[in-house]
Amino acid sequence: MNLKVGDIVFIKPKGFISTLIAKLTKSEYSHVAIIYSTNNPPSILDATWEGTKIRPLSYYDDRGYDIYRLKEELNNFDEFLIRNWILNNIDVKYDYIQLVSFLNRIIFHVNKIFNNPDKFVCSEMVDRLYKHLGIDLVPQYKDGNVTPEDLKNSPLLIKI
């Protein structure tokens, strides 16, 4: 597979919590990450319970994943900005409160946002990265209050 910096990795559920996330969001995916390096082995920026970190893409081989990419090709400067943003956002804490926003939106249809701007959930991390480039993947949702399914449904992305 021909990976590119900035590709979005949509990861399939494995285990109770990730399966619950996928079911609640009506998605085949429960998690997303961003391709940081295409070297061998490829690496990703991943928002984990312990915070954001760079790890090998192979970490998710047992779960399965799909890769999505912007329809419009990124240029070298965009790739530089992505790598720089990633390096500046390592060790960002996980935003557990953001999960309350998802539950409100999904279960109660209340779009009240509980969001700490200094923390991330996985899909918020991807949303913020692309907003940093001036690309709003899901303009109908503000402040990173997006799920992996919301990102997958962006008309700006294609599955590769």
Phi and psi restraints in degrees (value plus and minus 20) as a CYANA .aco file:
   2 ASN   PHI    -110.6   -70.6
   2 ASN   PSI      69.2   109.2
   3 LEU   PHI     -99.8   -59.8
   3 LEU   PSI     132.4   172.4
   4 LYS   PHI    -152.2  -112.2
   4 LYS   PSI     128.8   168.8
   5 VAL   PHI     -76.3   -36.3
   5 VAL   PSI     112.4   152.4
   6 GLY   PHI      75.2   115.2
   6 GLY   PSI     -30.9     9.1
   7 ASP   PHI     -77.9   -37.9
   7 ASP   PSI     129.4   169.4
   8 ILE   PHI    -125.3   -85.3
   8 ILE   PSI     108.2   148.2
   9 VAL   PHI    -116.5   -76.5
   9 VAL   PSI      97.5   137.5
  10 PHE   PHI    -120.3   -80.3
  10 PHE   PSI      96.3   136.3
  11 ILE   PHI    -124.7   -84.7
  11 ILE   PSI     116.4   156.4
  12 LYS   PHI    -102.7   -62.7
  12 LYS   PSI     134.4   174.4
  13 PRO   PHI     -93.5   -53.5
  13 PRO   PSI     131.1   171.1
  14 LYS   PHI    -172.8  -132.8
  14 LYS   PSI      98.9   138.9
  15 GLY   PHI      82.1   122.1
  15 GLY   PSI     150.7   190.7
  16 PHE   PHI     -83.6   -43.6
  16 PHE   PSI     -73.1   -33.1
  17 ILE   PHI     -84.9   -44.9
  17 ILE   PSI     -66.4   -26.4
  18 SER   PHI     -87.2   -47.2
  18 SER   PSI     -55.0   -15.0
  19 THR   PHI     -86.0   -46.0
  19 THR   PSI     -60.6   -20.6
  20 LEU   PHI     -82.1   -42.1
  20 LEU   PSI     -64.1   -24.1
  21 ILE   PHI     -79.2   -39.2
  21 ILE   PSI     -66.9   -26.9
  22 ALA   PHI     -82.1   -42.1
  22 ALA   PSI     -62.7   -22.7
  23 LYS   PHI     -86.0   -46.0
  23 LYS   PSI     -65.8   -25.8
  24 LEU   PHI     -83.4   -43.4
  24 LEU   PSI     -54.7   -14.7
  25 THR   PHI    -113.1   -73.1
  25 THR   PSI     -16.0    24.0
  26 LYS   PHI      33.2    73.2
  26 LYS   PSI      31.1    71.1
  27 SER   PHI    -153.2  -113.2
  27 SER   PSI     135.2   175.2
  28 GLU   PHI    -102.9   -62.9
  28 GLU   PSI     -26.3    13.7
  29 TYR   PHI    -136.5   -96.5
  29 TYR   PSI     130.0   170.0
  30 SER   PHI    -142.3  -102.3
  30 SER   PSI     -27.1    12.9
  31 HIS   PHI    -175.3  -135.3
  31 HIS   PSI     132.8   172.8
  32 VAL   PHI    -156.0  -116.0
  32 VAL   PSI     134.7   174.7
  33 ALA   PHI    -165.7  -125.7
  33 ALA   PSI     153.9   193.9
  34 ILE   PHI    -143.0  -103.0
  34 ILE   PSI     114.1   154.1
  35 ILE   PHI     -88.4   -48.4
  35 ILE   PSI     102.8   142.8
  36 TYR   PHI    -118.3   -78.3
  36 TYR   PSI     -63.5   -23.5
  37 SER   PHI    -158.1  -118.1
  37 SER   PSI     120.3   160.3
  38 THR   PHI    -120.3   -80.3
  38 THR   PSI     -14.0    26.0
  39 ASN   PHI     -80.7   -40.7
  39 ASN   PSI     148.2   188.2
  40 ASN   PHI    -115.2   -75.2
  40 ASN   PSI      93.5   133.5
  41 PRO   PHI    -105.8   -65.8
  41 PRO   PSI     131.6   171.6
  42 PRO   PHI     -83.2   -43.2
  42 PRO   PSI     129.3   169.3
  43 SER   PHI    -146.5  -106.5
  43 SER   PSI     138.8   178.8
  44 ILE   PHI    -149.4  -109.4
  44 ILE   PSI     137.8   177.8
  45 LEU   PHI    -113.8   -73.8
  45 LEU   PSI     105.7   145.7
  46 ASP   PHI    -146.2  -106.2
  46 ASP   PSI     110.7   150.7
  47 ALA   PHI    -111.6   -71.6
  47 ALA   PSI      89.7   129.7
  48 THR   PHI    -131.0   -91.0
  48 THR   PSI     152.2   192.2
  49 TRP   PHI     -77.4   -37.4
  49 TRP   PSI     -47.4    -7.4
  50 GLU   PHI    -110.3   -70.3
  50 GLU   PSI     -23.8    16.2
  51 GLY   PHI     100.0   140.0
  51 GLY   PSI     158.5   198.5
  52 THR   PHI     -99.4   -59.4
  52 THR   PSI     122.8   162.8
  53 LYS   PHI    -174.6  -134.6
  53 LYS   PSI     137.3   177.3
  54 ILE   PHI    -112.7   -72.7
  54 ILE   PSI     112.0   152.0
  55 ARG   PHI    -166.7  -126.7
  55 ARG   PSI     144.9   184.9
  56 PRO   PHI     -88.3   -48.3
  56 PRO   PSI     123.1   163.1
  57 LEU   PHI     -77.6   -37.6
  57 LEU   PSI     -52.1   -12.1
  58 SER   PHI     -80.7   -40.7
  58 SER   PSI     -34.7     5.3
  59 TYR   PHI     -74.3   -34.3
  59 TYR   PSI     -50.9   -10.9
  60 TYR   PHI    -121.8   -81.8
  60 TYR   PSI      -9.2    30.8
  61 ASP   PHI     -77.1   -37.1
  61 ASP   PSI     -55.0   -15.0
  62 ASP   PHI     -94.9   -54.9
  62 ASP   PSI     -36.0     4.0
  63 ARG   PHI    -115.8   -75.8
  63 ARG   PSI     -48.4    -8.4
  64 GLY   PHI      66.1   106.1
  64 GLY   PSI     128.4   168.4
  65 TYR   PHI    -179.2  -139.2
  65 TYR   PSI     144.0   184.0
  66 ASP   PHI    -145.7  -105.7
  66 ASP   PSI     134.3   174.3
  67 ILE   PHI    -131.1   -91.1
  67 ILE   PSI     112.1   152.1
  68 TYR   PHI    -138.9   -98.9
  68 TYR   PSI     132.0   172.0
  69 ARG   PHI    -160.7  -120.7
  69 ARG   PSI     132.9   172.9
  70 LEU   PHI     -79.7   -39.7
  70 LEU   PSI     119.8   159.8
  71 LYS   PHI     -84.2   -44.2
  71 LYS   PSI     -58.9   -18.9
  72 GLU   PHI    -107.2   -67.2
  72 GLU   PSI     106.0   146.0
  73 GLU   PHI     -84.9   -44.9
  73 GLU   PSI     117.5   157.5
  74 LEU   PHI     -99.0   -59.0
  74 LEU   PSI     127.1   167.1
  75 ASN   PHI    -115.2   -75.2
  75 ASN   PSI     156.7   196.7
  76 ASN   PHI     -80.7   -40.7
  76 ASN   PSI     -56.8   -16.8
  77 PHE   PHI     -87.3   -47.3
  77 PHE   PSI     -59.9   -19.9
  78 ASP   PHI     -79.2   -39.2
  78 ASP   PSI     -63.2   -23.2
  79 GLU   PHI     -83.3   -43.3
  79 GLU   PSI     -58.8   -18.8
  80 PHE   PHI     -81.2   -41.2
  80 PHE   PSI     -65.5   -25.5
  81 LEU   PHI     -82.5   -42.5
  81 LEU   PSI     -58.5   -18.5
  82 ILE   PHI     -83.1   -43.1
  82 ILE   PSI     -70.4   -30.4
  83 ARG   PHI     -80.6   -40.6
  83 ARG   PSI     -62.3   -22.3
  84 ASN   PHI     -83.9   -43.9
  84 ASN   PSI     -64.6   -24.6
  85 TRP   PHI     -80.8   -40.8
  85 TRP   PSI     -63.9   -23.9
  86 ILE   PHI     -80.6   -40.6
  86 ILE   PSI     -67.6   -27.6
  87 LEU   PHI     -81.6   -41.6
  87 LEU   PSI     -52.1   -12.1
  88 ASN   PHI    -101.2   -61.2
  88 ASN   PSI     -26.2    13.8
  89 ASN   PHI    -143.1  -103.1
  89 ASN   PSI       6.8    46.8
  90 ILE   PHI    -101.7   -61.7
  90 ILE   PSI     121.8   161.8
  91 ASP   PHI      51.8    91.8
  91 ASP   PSI       0.6    40.6
  92 VAL   PHI     -92.8   -52.8
  92 VAL   PSI     112.5   152.5
  93 LYS   PHI     -87.3   -47.3
  93 LYS   PSI     135.5   175.5
  94 TYR   PHI     -95.8   -55.8
  94 TYR   PSI     119.7   159.7
  95 ASP   PHI    -116.6   -76.6
  95 ASP   PSI      63.4   103.4
  96 TYR   PHI     -82.2   -42.2
  96 TYR   PSI     -53.4   -13.4
  97 ILE   PHI     -84.7   -44.7
  97 ILE   PSI     -51.1   -11.1
  98 GLN   PHI     -79.2   -39.2
  98 GLN   PSI     -50.9   -10.9
  99 LEU   PHI     -80.5   -40.5
  99 LEU   PSI     -52.0   -12.0
 100 VAL   PHI     -82.0   -42.0
 100 VAL   PSI     -60.0   -20.0
 101 SER   PHI     -81.3   -41.3
 101 SER   PSI     -62.1   -22.1
 102 PHE   PHI     -82.9   -42.9
 102 PHE   PSI     -65.4   -25.4
 103 LEU   PHI     -81.5   -41.5
 103 LEU   PSI     -63.4   -23.4
 104 ASN   PHI     -78.6   -38.6
 104 ASN   PSI     -66.4   -26.4
 105 ARG   PHI     -89.1   -49.1
 105 ARG   PSI     -62.7   -22.7
 106 ILE   PHI     -98.8   -58.8
 106 ILE   PSI     -65.6   -25.6
 107 ILE   PHI    -108.1   -68.1
 107 ILE   PSI     -65.9   -25.9
 108 PHE   PHI    -122.5   -82.5
 108 PHE   PSI     -22.8    17.2
 109 HIS   PHI      37.8    77.8
 109 HIS   PSI      15.6    55.6
 110 VAL   PHI    -130.3   -90.3
 110 VAL   PSI     102.9   142.9
 111 ASN   PHI    -115.9   -75.9
 111 ASN   PSI      17.1    57.1
 112 LYS   PHI     -96.8   -56.8
 112 LYS   PSI     108.1   148.1
 113 ILE   PHI    -119.5   -79.5
 113 ILE   PSI     103.2   143.2
 114 PHE   PHI    -131.5   -91.5
 114 PHE   PSI      82.8   122.8
 115 ASN   PHI    -162.9  -122.9
 115 ASN   PSI     108.7   148.7
 116 ASN   PHI    -114.1   -74.1
 116 ASN   PSI      95.0   135.0
 117 PRO   PHI     -86.4   -46.4
 117 PRO   PSI     -29.6    10.4
 118 ASP   PHI    -119.4   -79.4
 118 ASP   PSI     -12.5    27.5
 119 LYS   PHI    -154.4  -114.4
 119 LYS   PSI     143.6   183.6
 120 PHE   PHI    -151.3  -111.3
 120 PHE   PSI     130.8   170.8
 121 VAL   PHI    -126.6   -86.6
 121 VAL   PSI     148.2   188.2
 122 CYS   PHI     -78.0   -38.0
 122 CYS   PSI     -68.3   -28.3
 123 SER   PHI     -91.5   -51.5
 123 SER   PSI     -52.2   -12.2
 124 GLU   PHI     -84.3   -44.3
 124 GLU   PSI     -59.4   -19.4
 125 MET   PHI     -78.1   -38.1
 125 MET   PSI     -67.1   -27.1
 126 VAL   PHI     -84.0   -44.0
 126 VAL   PSI     -65.5   -25.5
 127 ASP   PHI     -79.0   -39.0
 127 ASP   PSI     -65.0   -25.0
 128 ARG   PHI     -86.8   -46.8
 128 ARG   PSI     -59.1   -19.1
 129 LEU   PHI     -78.4   -38.4
 129 LEU   PSI     -68.9   -28.9
 130 TYR   PHI     -90.0   -50.0
 130 TYR   PSI     -53.1   -13.1
 131 LYS   PHI     -84.0   -44.0
 131 LYS   PSI     -53.5   -13.5
 132 HIS   PHI     -80.3   -40.3
 132 HIS   PSI     -50.9   -10.9
 133 LEU   PHI    -105.4   -65.4
 133 LEU   PSI     -23.2    16.8
 134 GLY   PHI      66.6   106.6
 134 GLY   PSI      -2.1    37.9
 135 ILE   PHI    -135.7   -95.7
 135 ILE   PSI      97.2   137.2
 136 ASP   PHI    -119.7   -79.7
 136 ASP   PSI      80.7   120.7
 137 LEU   PHI     -87.3   -47.3
 137 LEU   PSI     -51.9   -11.9
 138 VAL   PHI    -157.8  -117.8
 138 VAL   PSI      56.6    96.6
 139 PRO   PHI     -84.6   -44.6
 139 PRO   PSI     -37.5     2.5
 140 GLN   PHI     -92.9   -52.9
 140 GLN   PSI     -32.3     7.7
 141 TYR   PHI    -140.4  -100.4
 141 TYR   PSI     118.0   158.0
 142 LYS   PHI    -125.3   -85.3
 142 LYS   PSI     141.4   181.4
 143 ASP   PHI      37.0    77.0
 143 ASP   PSI      11.3    51.3
 144 GLY   PHI      52.7    92.7
 144 GLY   PSI      -6.0    34.0
 145 ASN   PHI    -100.9   -60.9
 145 ASN   PSI      41.6    81.6
 146 VAL   PHI    -145.8  -105.8
 146 VAL   PSI     134.2   174.2
 147 THR   PHI    -126.3   -86.3
 147 THR   PSI     147.8   187.8
 148 PRO   PHI     -75.8   -35.8
 148 PRO   PSI     -57.8   -17.8
 149 GLU   PHI     -83.9   -43.9
 149 GLU   PSI     -60.9   -20.9
 150 ASP   PHI     -78.6   -38.6
 150 ASP   PSI     -65.0   -25.0
 151 LEU   PHI     -83.6   -43.6
 151 LEU   PSI     -65.0   -25.0
 152 LYS   PHI     -77.2   -37.2
 152 LYS   PSI     -55.1   -15.1
 153 ASN   PHI    -103.6   -63.6
 153 ASN   PSI     -17.3    22.7
 154 SER   PHI     -82.6   -42.6
 154 SER   PSI     110.3   150.3
 155 PRO   PHI     -89.1   -49.1
 155 PRO   PSI     -27.8    12.2
 156 LEU   PHI    -107.2   -67.2
 156 LEU   PSI     -28.5    11.5
 157 LEU   PHI    -130.9   -90.9
 157 LEU   PSI     131.2   171.2
 158 ILE   PHI    -149.9  -109.9
 158 ILE   PSI     127.7   167.7
 159 LYS   PHI    -101.9   -61.9
 159 LYS   PSI     113.3   153.3
